[in-house]
Amino acid sequence: MTNEQSLQMTMAFRDITMELNRAWEGFPRPAASAHEAFAVLKEEVDELWDAVKLNQKTARRDEHIRSEAIQVAAMAIRMLAECVPLK
């Protein structure tokens, strides 16, 4: 891994952690089931897909894709934490 890749990963993990904390503060109730958690995750994936499908490549579009990807990652982690017990 290059230094640039390492920096990108560090920043991504930081942003995902911040989004996860924001989501838990705003929506503290855990998912009632894996189905519910998946529905939330799917909604975030759909929003990411919408951002990806935009035709014009701009800095604003890239930031929108990054924001949506961070939300997808945070919701995937939340699903793991709330719905999939550790062995």
Secondary structure, 3 states (H helix, E strand, C coil): CCHHHHHHHHHHHHHHHHHHHHHHHHCCCCCCCHHHHHHHHHHHHHHHHHHHHCCCCCHHHHHHHHHHHHHHHHHHHHHHHHHCCCC
